[in-house]
Amino acid sequence: MQKVANANPDWPMAQVVFCDLTSPDLENQLDAFQKLPTVRDVRQIVGRAPREDALTGTNSLLDDPRFAEGLREVGRRNLSFDLQLIPELMEKTACVLEAAPETKVALCHAGSPHDRSPKGLNDWAARLSALSDLHQVTCKLSGLGMFDHEWTSDSISPIVETCLEQFGPDRCMFGSNFPVDSLYSDYSTLIREYHKIIPKIWHAQVFQSTAAKFYSFDM
């Protein structure tokens, strides 16, 4: 990826790289990553889906003091963290993040609201406030097709609107989640439907400036 960036200096590009924050050689890994000028952020999945999490055990990261210290180290290095989790983990995760206040966090996929029933969305919205109350957290409007393969602007608008209400346009950024979401849509449809949902007055923030600021893009 760095070679691609070097060959195309006019393309704004930033990398989010996987890193195990519990690794005993975490500092060496981060040293190596930070030699690459496009690396801005690291990620490690905390929760993907209830059934899958039961098999992978990723939820246990929240109880691991090495993970909490790793988050603090990421912030000390002026890197950010991409957080993927499910609503059931939001309150517990907020407690961990409170101990790493200098670490900027991108909440991926709006917190993965997997239960799209009215009750499920109400529960997600209530839990989401634990993260939206933390000013270091920015919400990424992405991946909403993963739990709703037949999504429409009407079906995802309550999610997008709740995120905008809780985080505001200066802490919400659009993300395509391609190539995964290309299984359920195409890029032009995705952009068109999000443009319908998000008030035009906020387009510049949600589709550009929030992400540019978060990931330190040179625009």
GROMACS elastic network, one bead per residue, 0.5 to 0.9 nm:
[ bonds ]
;  ai    aj funct       b0    kb
    1     4     6  0.50628   500
    1     5     6  0.62999   500
    1     6     6  0.86425   500
    1    15     6  0.78831   500
    1    38     6  0.85750   500
    2     6     6  0.60835   500
    2     7     6  0.85743   500
    2    15     6  0.85013   500
    2    36     6  0.67437   500
    2    37     6  0.78221   500
    2    38     6  0.66783   500
    2    39     6  0.86745   500
    3     6     6  0.50069   500
    3     7     6  0.61620   500
    3     8     6  0.86377   500
    4     7     6  0.51515   500
    4     8     6  0.62488   500
    4     9     6  0.87304   500
    5     8     6  0.51275   500
    5     9     6  0.59707   500
    5    10     6  0.85949   500
    5    11     6  0.71984   500
    5    12     6  0.81860   500
    5    13     6  0.65818   500
    5    14     6  0.86929   500
    5    38     6  0.76002   500
    6     9     6  0.56783   500
    7    10     6  0.89768   500
    8    11     6  0.56825   500
    8    12     6  0.87282   500
    9    12     6  0.75023   500
    9    13     6  0.87326   500
   12   217     6  0.63418   500
   12   218     6  0.65162   500
   12   219     6  0.68666   500
   13    38     6  0.64858   500
   13   217     6  0.70901   500
   13   218     6  0.86453   500
   14    37     6  0.83916   500
   14    39     6  0.58456   500
   14    40     6  0.61642   500
   14    41     6  0.82952   500
   14   215     6  0.67742   500
   14   216     6  0.80013   500
   14   217     6  0.69580   500
   15    37     6  0.89769   500
   15    38     6  0.54953   500
   15    40     6  0.59307   500
   15    41     6  0.66584   500
   15    42     6  0.83183   500
   15   215     6  0.87006   500
   16    38     6  0.87050   500
   16    39     6  0.62308   500
   16    40     6  0.62762   500
   16    42     6  0.51365   500
   16    43     6  0.66075   500
   16    80     6  0.88650   500
   16    81     6  0.83052   500
   16    82     6  0.75715   500
   17    33     6  0.80875   500
   17    39     6  0.71620   500
   17    40     6  0.83691   500
   17    41     6  0.64314   500
   17    43     6  0.60401   500
   17    44     6  0.87163   500
   18    41     6  0.87816   500
   18    42     6  0.55455   500
   18    44     6  0.59177   500
   18    45     6  0.88719   500
   19    22     6  0.87766   500
   19    23     6  0.83385   500
   19    26     6  0.79181   500
   19    29     6  0.76315   500
   19    30     6  0.80878   500
   19    42     6  0.59786   500
   19    43     6  0.60794   500
   19    44     6  0.61418   500
   20    23     6  0.55016   500
   20    26     6  0.72862   500
   20    42     6  0.89571   500
   20    43     6  0.80927   500
   20    44     6  0.62985   500
   20    67     6  0.82461   500
   20    70     6  0.85555   500
   21    24     6  0.85461   500
   21    26     6  0.62450   500
   21    43     6  0.88211   500
   21    44     6  0.75219   500
   21    66     6  0.68513   500
   21    67     6  0.52190   500
   21    68     6  0.81777   500
   21    69     6  0.80126   500
   21    71     6  0.70464   500
   21    73     6  0.89606   500
   21    74     6  0.87475   500
   22    25     6  0.86347   500
   22    26     6  0.71461   500
   22    61     6  0.81784   500
   22    64     6  0.77608   500
   22    65     6  0.82802   500
   22    67     6  0.50753   500
   22    68     6  0.85743   500
   22    69     6  0.83883   500
   22    70     6  0.66035   500
   23    26     6  0.51397   500
   23    27     6  0.88010   500
   23    29     6  0.88653   500
   23    66     6  0.79481   500
   23    67     6  0.87248   500
   23    70     6  0.87066   500
   24    27     6  0.81629   500
   24    66     6  0.88005   500
   25    28     6  0.53893   500
   25    29     6  0.63707   500
   25    30     6  0.88081   500
   26    29     6  0.50965   500
   26    30     6  0.61810   500
   26    31     6  0.85310   500
   26    70     6  0.75628   500
   27    30     6  0.51259   500
   27    31     6  0.60357   500
   27    32     6  0.86410   500
   27    70     6  0.89498   500
   27    73     6  0.82250   500
   28    32     6  0.62884   500
   28    33     6  0.87032   500
   29    32     6  0.52011   500
   29    33     6  0.62713   500
   29    34     6  0.86691   500
   30    34     6  0.60222   500
   30    35     6  0.87143   500
   30    42     6  0.89983   500
   30    74     6  0.81615   500
   30    77     6  0.86439   500
   31    34     6  0.52712   500
   31    35     6  0.66557   500
   32    35     6  0.54449   500
   32    36     6  0.75183   500
   33    36     6  0.56556   500
   33    37     6  0.85153   500
   33    39     6  0.65317   500
   34    37     6  0.66447   500
   34    38     6  0.83930   500
   34    39     6  0.63179   500
   34    40     6  0.81510   500
   34    77     6  0.89192   500
   34    79     6  0.89843   500
   35    38     6  0.89131   500
   35    39     6  0.82679   500
   36    39     6  0.57895   500
   37    40     6  0.80026   500
   39    42     6  0.80818   500
   39    79     6  0.82971   500
   40    78     6  0.82173   500
   40    79     6  0.55117   500
   40    80     6  0.65438   500
   40    81     6  0.87860   500
   40   215     6  0.60333   500
   40   216     6  0.73908   500
   41    74     6  0.83541   500
   41    78     6  0.88932   500
   41    79     6  0.52022   500
   41    81     6  0.53772   500
   41    82     6  0.68306   500
   41   215     6  0.74610   500
   42    74     6  0.79756   500
   42    79     6  0.73374   500
   42    80     6  0.64530   500
   42    81     6  0.50534   500
   42    82     6  0.61748   500
   43    80     6  0.85960   500
   43    81     6  0.55459   500
   43    83     6  0.63915   500
   43    84     6  0.81073   500
   44    58     6  0.89609   500
   44    81     6  0.81779   500
   44    82     6  0.72690   500
   44    83     6  0.69010   500
   44    84     6  0.74844   500
   45    48     6  0.69036   500
   45    58     6  0.68570   500
   45    59     6  0.85929   500
   45    82     6  0.83709   500
   45    83     6  0.65308   500
   45    84     6  0.51604   500
   45    85     6  0.67389   500
   46    53     6  0.84652   500
   46    57     6  0.88034   500
   46    58     6  0.51995   500
   46    59     6  0.53277   500
   46    60     6  0.79771   500
   46    61     6  0.65765   500
   46    62     6  0.76048   500
   46    83     6  0.70766   500
   46    84     6  0.58113   500
   46    85     6  0.51620   500
   46    86     6  0.82187   500
   46    89     6  0.85571   500
   46    93     6  0.89908   500
   47    50     6  0.75790   500
   47    52     6  0.84022   500
   47    53     6  0.60291   500
   47    57     6  0.87467   500
   47    58     6  0.61900   500
   47    59     6  0.58911   500
   47    83     6  0.87983   500
   47    84     6  0.59287   500
   47    86     6  0.54946   500
   47    89     6  0.77428   500
   47   112     6  0.88860   500
   48    51     6  0.87901   500
   48    52     6  0.68070   500
   48    53     6  0.63419   500
   48    58     6  0.86033   500
   48    84     6  0.66318   500
   48    85     6  0.56596   500
   48    86     6  0.63441   500
   48   112     6  0.76148   500
   49    52     6  0.53188   500
   49    53     6  0.58123   500
   49    54     6  0.85964   500
   49    85     6  0.79150   500
   49    86     6  0.65571   500
   49   112     6  0.80576   500
   49   114     6  0.74557   500
   50    53     6  0.51897   500
   50    54     6  0.63892   500
   50    86     6  0.76528   500
   50    88     6  0.88274   500
   50   114     6  0.88489   500
   51    54     6  0.53644   500
   51    55     6  0.70318   500
   52    55     6  0.53495   500
   52    56     6  0.63531   500
   52    57     6  0.85110   500
   53    56     6  0.50659   500
   53    57     6  0.55500   500
   53    58     6  0.61033   500
   53    59     6  0.66692   500
   54    57     6  0.57360   500
   54    58     6  0.81926   500
   54    59     6  0.82678   500
   55    58     6  0.85216   500
   56    59     6  0.82307   500
   57    60     6  0.58848   500
   57    61     6  0.81806   500
   58    61     6  0.58397   500
   58    62     6  0.84553   500
   59    62     6  0.61869   500
   59    63     6  0.81444   500
   59    85     6  0.84362   500
   59    89     6  0.78961   500
   60    63     6  0.54852   500
   60    64     6  0.67395   500
   61    64     6  0.51037   500
   61    65     6  0.82771   500
   61    66     6  0.84120   500
   61    67     6  0.61115   500
   61    68     6  0.84430   500
   62    65     6  0.79007   500
   62    67     6  0.70159   500
   62    68     6  0.75074   500
   62    89     6  0.87872   500
   62    92     6  0.73054   500
   62    93     6  0.65698   500
   62    96     6  0.70066   500
   63    66     6  0.88799   500
   63    67     6  0.80359   500
   63    68     6  0.84485   500
   63    96     6  0.88103   500
   64    67     6  0.54446   500
   64    68     6  0.68576   500
   65    68     6  0.50867   500
   65    69     6  0.61935   500
   65    70     6  0.84308   500
   66    69     6  0.51050   500
   66    70     6  0.59108   500
   66    71     6  0.85987   500
   67    71     6  0.62621   500
   67    72     6  0.87687   500
   68    71     6  0.52077   500
   68    72     6  0.65709   500
   68    73     6  0.88541   500
   68    96     6  0.63041   500
   68    97     6  0.77539   500
   68    99     6  0.75858   500
   68   100     6  0.74386   500
   69    72     6  0.50486   500
   69    73     6  0.62404   500
   69    74     6  0.86861   500
   69    99     6  0.88751   500
   69   100     6  0.80646   500
   70    74     6  0.62162   500
   70    75     6  0.87435   500
   71    74     6  0.51225   500
   71    75     6  0.64909   500
   71    76     6  0.87893   500
   71    80     6  0.87141   500
   71    81     6  0.75587   500
   71    96     6  0.89076   500
   71    97     6  0.79352   500
   71    99     6  0.89635   500
   71   100     6  0.63774   500
   71   103     6  0.67496   500
   72    75     6  0.51619   500
   72    76     6  0.62366   500
   72    77     6  0.87878   500
   72    97     6  0.88402   500
   72    99     6  0.78100   500
   72   100     6  0.50213   500
   72   101     6  0.79727   500
   72   102     6  0.72611   500
   72   103     6  0.63835   500
   73    77     6  0.63622   500
   73    78     6  0.88285   500
   73    79     6  0.87356   500
   73   100     6  0.87587   500
   73   103     6  0.83688   500
   74    77     6  0.53119   500
   74    78     6  0.66045   500
   74    79     6  0.52886   500
   74    80     6  0.64607   500
   74    81     6  0.73642   500
   74   102     6  0.89290   500
   74   103     6  0.65714   500
   74   104     6  0.89540   500
   75    78     6  0.50250   500
   75    79     6  0.54989   500
   75    80     6  0.63251   500
   75    81     6  0.83055   500
   75   100     6  0.74317   500
   75   101     6  0.81959   500
   75   102     6  0.53695   500
   75   104     6  0.68965   500
   76    79     6  0.74891   500
   76   102     6  0.72026   500
   76   103     6  0.74384   500
   77    80     6  0.87010   500
   78   102     6  0.84480   500
   78   103     6  0.75626   500
   78   104     6  0.85138   500
   79   103     6  0.73054   500
   79   104     6  0.75563   500
   79   215     6  0.88969   500
   80   103     6  0.58805   500
   80   105     6  0.57813   500
   80   106     6  0.76252   500
   80   214     6  0.81917   500
   80   215     6  0.79165   500
   81   103     6  0.71541   500
   81   104     6  0.63022   500
   81   106     6  0.62328   500
   81   107     6  0.86644   500
   82   104     6  0.86960   500
   82   105     6  0.57992   500
   82   107     6  0.62380   500
   82   108     6  0.65050   500
   83   105     6  0.65824   500
   83   106     6  0.58650   500
   83   108     6  0.57129   500
   83   111     6  0.84437   500
   84   106     6  0.85740   500
   84   107     6  0.63494   500
   84   108     6  0.51571   500
   84   109     6  0.72740   500
   84   110     6  0.88475   500
   84   111     6  0.67251   500
   84   112     6  0.76449   500
   85    88     6  0.83272   500
   85    89     6  0.66664   500
   85    90     6  0.75005   500
   85    93     6  0.87649   500
   85   107     6  0.81389   500
   85   108     6  0.77546   500
   85   109     6  0.87116   500
   85   111     6  0.58753   500
   85   112     6  0.65883   500
   86    89     6  0.57942   500
   86    90     6  0.70063   500
   86   111     6  0.55873   500
   86   112     6  0.52171   500
   86   113     6  0.67029   500
   86   114     6  0.75675   500
   86   124     6  0.87950   500
   87    90     6  0.53106   500
   87    91     6  0.83481   500
   87   111     6  0.60548   500
   87   112     6  0.67449   500
   87   113     6  0.63478   500
   87   114     6  0.81950   500
   87   123     6  0.79897   500
   87   124     6  0.55410   500
   87   125     6  0.86213   500
   87   127     6  0.63398   500
   87   128     6  0.70909   500
   88    91     6  0.76237   500
   88    92     6  0.85109   500
   88   124     6  0.80498   500
   88   127     6  0.76250   500
   89    92     6  0.55376   500
   89    93     6  0.59971   500
   89    94     6  0.86010   500
   89   127     6  0.85877   500
   90    93     6  0.50759   500
   90    94     6  0.60566   500
   90    95     6  0.87914   500
   90   111     6  0.80145   500
   90   124     6  0.89726   500
   90   127     6  0.60739   500
   90   128     6  0.65886   500
   90   129     6  0.86965   500
   90   130     6  0.65848   500
   90   131     6  0.67427   500
   91    94     6  0.51067   500
   91    95     6  0.65937   500
   91   127     6  0.65596   500
   91   128     6  0.81343   500
   91   129     6  0.87249   500
   91   130     6  0.56400   500
   91   131     6  0.74754   500
   92    95     6  0.53257   500
   92    96     6  0.67154   500
   92    97     6  0.89439   500
   92   130     6  0.89100   500
   93    96     6  0.50811   500
   93    97     6  0.62131   500
   93    98     6  0.86187   500
   93   130     6  0.86747   500
   93   131     6  0.80745   500
   94    97     6  0.50236   500
   94    98     6  0.60766   500
   94    99     6  0.88989   500
   94   130     6  0.60091   500
   94   131     6  0.56896   500
   94   134     6  0.77171   500
   95    98     6  0.52131   500
   95    99     6  0.69928   500
   95   130     6  0.87317   500
   96    99     6  0.55965   500
   96   100     6  0.71304   500
   97   100     6  0.50217   500
   97   101     6  0.64581   500
   97   103     6  0.79937   500
   97   105     6  0.86365   500
   97   131     6  0.87414   500
   97   134     6  0.82668   500
   97   136     6  0.87312   500
   98   101     6  0.55264   500
   98   134     6  0.75792   500
   99   102     6  0.88598   500
  100   103     6  0.57088   500
  100   104     6  0.88199   500
  101   104     6  0.77063   500
  101   134     6  0.84057   500
  101   135     6  0.86783   500
  101   136     6  0.66948   500
  102   136     6  0.73204   500
  103   136     6  0.67642   500
  103   137     6  0.87632   500
  104   135     6  0.86510   500
  104   137     6  0.61107   500
  104   138     6  0.77977   500
  104   214     6  0.79687   500
  105   136     6  0.60362   500
  105   138     6  0.61499   500
  105   139     6  0.84164   500
  105   214     6  0.89104   500
  106   136     6  0.85703   500
  106   137     6  0.58451   500
  106   139     6  0.57323   500
  106   140     6  0.63160   500
  106   214     6  0.82753   500
  107   110     6  0.61361   500
  107   111     6  0.61531   500
  107   131     6  0.85415   500
  107   137     6  0.66681   500
  107   138     6  0.60276   500
  107   140     6  0.56484   500
  107   141     6  0.86837   500
  108   111     6  0.59946   500
  108   112     6  0.75094   500
  108   138     6  0.88957   500
  108   139     6  0.66206   500
  108   140     6  0.50578   500
  108   141     6  0.72371   500
  108   142     6  0.66720   500
  108   143     6  0.78439   500
  108   175     6  0.86553   500
  109   112     6  0.52546   500
  109   113     6  0.81947   500
  109   139     6  0.77945   500
  109   140     6  0.57380   500
  109   141     6  0.55810   500
  109   144     6  0.62447   500
  109   175     6  0.81644   500
  109   177     6  0.82203   500
  110   113     6  0.71846   500
  110   128     6  0.86172   500
  110   139     6  0.58873   500
  110   140     6  0.57246   500
  110   141     6  0.55139   500
  110   142     6  0.67216   500
  110   143     6  0.80081   500
  110   144     6  0.77987   500
  110   159     6  0.77227   500
  110   160     6  0.80568   500
  110   163     6  0.71110   500
  111   114     6  0.89125   500
  111   124     6  0.81430   500
  111   128     6  0.74359   500
  111   139     6  0.81240   500
  111   140     6  0.85493   500
  112   115     6  0.88885   500
  112   124     6  0.87453   500
  112   143     6  0.77257   500
  112   144     6  0.73330   500
  112   146     6  0.84768   500
  112   147     6  0.80206   500
  113   116     6  0.67870   500
  113   120     6  0.76396   500
  113   121     6  0.68107   500
  113   124     6  0.61077   500
  113   125     6  0.87635   500
  113   144     6  0.80838   500
  113   147     6  0.77281   500
  113   159     6  0.81909   500
  114   120     6  0.78669   500
  114   121     6  0.85601   500
  114   124     6  0.88324   500
  114   144     6  0.89247   500
  114   146     6  0.82962   500
  114   147     6  0.54565   500
  114   148     6  0.82306   500
  115   118     6  0.84247   500
  115   119     6  0.81140   500
  115   121     6  0.65843   500
  115   124     6  0.83230   500
  115   147     6  0.78282   500
  116   119     6  0.79202   500
  116   120     6  0.56402   500
  116   121     6  0.57230   500
  116   147     6  0.79487   500
  116   148     6  0.78836   500
  116   155     6  0.86392   500
  117   121     6  0.61578   500
  117   122     6  0.85253   500
  118   121     6  0.52583   500
  118   122     6  0.61548   500
  118   123     6  0.86281   500
  119   122     6  0.51408   500
  119   123     6  0.61963   500
  119   124     6  0.86445   500
  120   123     6  0.51375   500
  120   124     6  0.61877   500
  120   125     6  0.86663   500
  121   125     6  0.60705   500
  121   126     6  0.85548   500
  121   158     6  0.83158   500
  121   159     6  0.77018   500
  122   125     6  0.51573   500
  122   126     6  0.62327   500
  122   127     6  0.86785   500
  123   126     6  0.52102   500
  123   127     6  0.62355   500
  123   128     6  0.85073   500
  124   127     6  0.51790   500
  124   128     6  0.59091   500
  124   129     6  0.88959   500
  125   128     6  0.50009   500
  125   129     6  0.67672   500
  125   159     6  0.82459   500
  125   162     6  0.69255   500
  125   163     6  0.83253   500
  125   166     6  0.88604   500
  126   129     6  0.57967   500
  126   130     6  0.79522   500
  127   130     6  0.58450   500
  127   131     6  0.78273   500
  128   131     6  0.55258   500
  128   132     6  0.62434   500
  128   133     6  0.86435   500
  128   163     6  0.84551   500
  128   166     6  0.82317   500
  129   133     6  0.57820   500
  129   134     6  0.86289   500
  129   166     6  0.69345   500
  129   167     6  0.88882   500
  130   133     6  0.56308   500
  130   134     6  0.72492   500
  131   134     6  0.54045   500
  131   135     6  0.83530   500
  131   136     6  0.89451   500
  131   137     6  0.66398   500
  131   138     6  0.89414   500
  132   135     6  0.69276   500
  132   136     6  0.87391   500
  132   137     6  0.65242   500
  132   138     6  0.77669   500
  132   139     6  0.80799   500
  132   163     6  0.84465   500
  132   166     6  0.60090   500
  132   167     6  0.56207   500
  133   136     6  0.88700   500
  133   137     6  0.82415   500
  133   166     6  0.81320   500
  133   167     6  0.81347   500
  134   137     6  0.57769   500
  134   138     6  0.89361   500
  135   138     6  0.76971   500
  135   167     6  0.86485   500
  135   171     6  0.85769   500
  137   167     6  0.85210   500
  137   171     6  0.74774   500
  138   167     6  0.71901   500
  138   170     6  0.83074   500
  138   172     6  0.58576   500
  138   173     6  0.76654   500
  138   210     6  0.85474   500
  138   214     6  0.80876   500
  139   163     6  0.71190   500
  139   164     6  0.87521   500
  139   167     6  0.70327   500
  139   171     6  0.60484   500
  139   173     6  0.64145   500
  139   174     6  0.87049   500
  140   143     6  0.88827   500
  140   163     6  0.89611   500
  140   171     6  0.84249   500
  140   172     6  0.58224   500
  140   174     6  0.58462   500
  140   175     6  0.61633   500
  140   211     6  0.87918   500
  141   144     6  0.75527   500
  141   159     6  0.88368   500
  141   160     6  0.68866   500
  141   163     6  0.80405   500
  141   172     6  0.68363   500
  141   173     6  0.58814   500
  141   175     6  0.56442   500
  141   176     6  0.81030   500
  141   206     6  0.87629   500
  142   145     6  0.82813   500
  142   173     6  0.84663   500
  142   174     6  0.62306   500
  142   176     6  0.55649   500
  142   177     6  0.56546   500
  142   181     6  0.88241   500
  143   146     6  0.57268   500
  143   147     6  0.83508   500
  143   175     6  0.76069   500
  143   176     6  0.68963   500
  143   177     6  0.52675   500
  143   178     6  0.83145   500
  143   180     6  0.79205   500
  143   181     6  0.63761   500
  144   147     6  0.65634   500
  144   148     6  0.68389   500
  144   149     6  0.86153   500
  144   151     6  0.79625   500
  144   156     6  0.70926   500
  144   159     6  0.86079   500
  144   177     6  0.87240   500
  144   181     6  0.81843   500
  145   149     6  0.51292   500
  145   150     6  0.74369   500
  145   151     6  0.61185   500
  145   156     6  0.86393   500
  145   180     6  0.89249   500
  145   181     6  0.61310   500
  145   183     6  0.87230   500
  145   184     6  0.64101   500
  145   185     6  0.80908   500
  146   149     6  0.61910   500
  146   180     6  0.79805   500
  146   181     6  0.68233   500
  146   183     6  0.89785   500
  146   184     6  0.80191   500
  147   151     6  0.87799   500
  148   151     6  0.52515   500
  148   152     6  0.89022   500
  148   155     6  0.84577   500
  148   156     6  0.86791   500
  148   184     6  0.86372   500
  149   181     6  0.87700   500
  149   183     6  0.82254   500
  149   184     6  0.54812   500
  149   185     6  0.84523   500
  150   155     6  0.89022   500
  150   184     6  0.70468   500
  150   185     6  0.87664   500
  151   154     6  0.79610   500
  151   155     6  0.58402   500
  151   156     6  0.67000   500
  151   184     6  0.81006   500
  151   185     6  0.87756   500
  152   155     6  0.51639   500
  152   156     6  0.63966   500
  152   157     6  0.83525   500
  152   193     6  0.75848   500
  153   156     6  0.54361   500
  153   157     6  0.56575   500
  153   193     6  0.54538   500
  153   194     6  0.70849   500
  153   196     6  0.74614   500
  153   197     6  0.67866   500
  154   157     6  0.53406   500
  154   158     6  0.76993   500
  154   197     6  0.84353   500
  155   158     6  0.70266   500
  155   159     6  0.82785   500
  156   159     6  0.54034   500
  156   160     6  0.64188   500
  156   161     6  0.86596   500
  156   197     6  0.87271   500
  157   160     6  0.50784   500
  157   161     6  0.58410   500
  157   162     6  0.83574   500
  157   194     6  0.83937   500
  157   197     6  0.60144   500
  157   198     6  0.85594   500
  158   161     6  0.51699   500
  158   162     6  0.60234   500
  158   163     6  0.86312   500
  159   162     6  0.52299   500
  159   163     6  0.63146   500
  159   164     6  0.87330   500
  160   163     6  0.52099   500
  160   164     6  0.62614   500
  160   165     6  0.86222   500
  160   194     6  0.85587   500
  160   197     6  0.74771   500
  160   198     6  0.77033   500
  161   164     6  0.51048   500
  161   165     6  0.60834   500
  161   166     6  0.86371   500
  161   197     6  0.77073   500
  161   198     6  0.76314   500
  162   165     6  0.50174   500
  162   166     6  0.61254   500
  162   167     6  0.84268   500
  163   166     6  0.52244   500
  163   167     6  0.57600   500
  163   168     6  0.73056   500
  163   169     6  0.87851   500
  163   172     6  0.72544   500
  164   167     6  0.53881   500
  164   169     6  0.58311   500
  164   170     6  0.89340   500
  164   171     6  0.81180   500
  164   172     6  0.65880   500
  164   198     6  0.84739   500
  165   168     6  0.56006   500
  165   169     6  0.83473   500
  167   170     6  0.74789   500
  167   171     6  0.53719   500
  167   172     6  0.64355   500
  168   171     6  0.56066   500
  168   172     6  0.64489   500
  169   172     6  0.50574   500
  169   173     6  0.75927   500
  169   202     6  0.61428   500
  169   203     6  0.84659   500
  169   205     6  0.60143   500
  169   206     6  0.58419   500
  169   210     6  0.77128   500
  170   173     6  0.80288   500
  170   202     6  0.86138   500
  170   205     6  0.60766   500
  170   206     6  0.71844   500
  170   209     6  0.80084   500
  170   210     6  0.56631   500
  171   205     6  0.85454   500
  171   206     6  0.80427   500
  171   210     6  0.63339   500
  171   211     6  0.87287   500
  171   214     6  0.88998   500
  172   205     6  0.77611   500
  172   206     6  0.56201   500
  172   207     6  0.87804   500
  172   210     6  0.65866   500
  172   211     6  0.81219   500
  173   205     6  0.72975   500
  173   207     6  0.60413   500
  173   208     6  0.73893   500
  173   209     6  0.82582   500
  173   210     6  0.57327   500
  173   211     6  0.56845   500
  174   194     6  0.84264   500
  174   206     6  0.57434   500
  174   207     6  0.54667   500
  174   208     6  0.80763   500
  174   210     6  0.88643   500
  174   211     6  0.78751   500
  175   178     6  0.83873   500
  175   207     6  0.83521   500
  176   179     6  0.82140   500
  176   180     6  0.88631   500
  176   181     6  0.71925   500
  176   182     6  0.87923   500
  176   187     6  0.74568   500
  176   190     6  0.74954   500
  176   191     6  0.83501   500
  177   180     6  0.59663   500
  177   181     6  0.56734   500
  177   182     6  0.81570   500
  178   181     6  0.51195   500
  178   182     6  0.57372   500
  178   183     6  0.87094   500
  178   187     6  0.82096   500
  179   182     6  0.51811   500
  179   183     6  0.74801   500
  180   183     6  0.60144   500
  180   184     6  0.81743   500
  181   184     6  0.54411   500
  181   185     6  0.62788   500
  181   186     6  0.78586   500
  181   187     6  0.88075   500
  182   185     6  0.50138   500
  182   186     6  0.54504   500
  182   187     6  0.72734   500
  183   186     6  0.80430   500
  185   188     6  0.85493   500
  185   189     6  0.66360   500
  185   190     6  0.66922   500
  186   189     6  0.55011   500
  186   190     6  0.62674   500
  186   191     6  0.88652   500
  187   190     6  0.50547   500
  187   191     6  0.62507   500
  187   192     6  0.85578   500
  188   191     6  0.52782   500
  188   192     6  0.60699   500
  188   193     6  0.86263   500
  189   192     6  0.50702   500
  189   193     6  0.60738   500
  189   194     6  0.85252   500
  190   193     6  0.54302   500
  190   194     6  0.62436   500
  190   195     6  0.85889   500
  191   194     6  0.52713   500
  191   195     6  0.60798   500
  191   196     6  0.87338   500
  192   195     6  0.51407   500
  192   196     6  0.64838   500
  193   196     6  0.50894   500
  193   197     6  0.65442   500
  193   198     6  0.88910   500
  194   197     6  0.51159   500
  194   198     6  0.60908   500
  195   198     6  0.55050   500
  195   199     6  0.75133   500
  195   200     6  0.73021   500
  195   203     6  0.75031   500
  196   199     6  0.74292   500
  196   200     6  0.83217   500
  197   200     6  0.88445   500
  198   201     6  0.83577   500
  198   202     6  0.68527   500
  198   203     6  0.68665   500
  198   206     6  0.82990   500
  199   202     6  0.56307   500
  199   203     6  0.68035   500
  200   203     6  0.51209   500
  200   204     6  0.81229   500
  201   204     6  0.74027   500
  201   205     6  0.86330   500
  202   205     6  0.54807   500
  202   206     6  0.61723   500
  202   207     6  0.83363   500
  203   206     6  0.52564   500
  203   207     6  0.55680   500
  203   208     6  0.76789   500
  204   207     6  0.55891   500
  204   208     6  0.55100   500
  204   209     6  0.62391   500
  204   210     6  0.84037   500
  205   208     6  0.53770   500
  205   210     6  0.52532   500
  205   211     6  0.80486   500
  206   209     6  0.68060   500
  206   210     6  0.59724   500
  206   211     6  0.75618   500
  207   210     6  0.74356   500
  207   211     6  0.75098   500
  208   211     6  0.57550   500
  208   212     6  0.60583   500
  208   213     6  0.87150   500
  209   213     6  0.60110   500
  209   214     6  0.84372   500
  210   213     6  0.53251   500
  210   214     6  0.61132   500
  210   215     6  0.86124   500
  211   214     6  0.50001   500
  211   215     6  0.58972   500
  211   216     6  0.78979   500
  211   217     6  0.78441   500
  212   215     6  0.55492   500
  212   216     6  0.55277   500
  212   218     6  0.74284   500
  212   219     6  0.72372   500
  213   216     6  0.50376   500
  213   217     6  0.66122   500
  214   217     6  0.79680   500
  216   219     6  0.89326   500
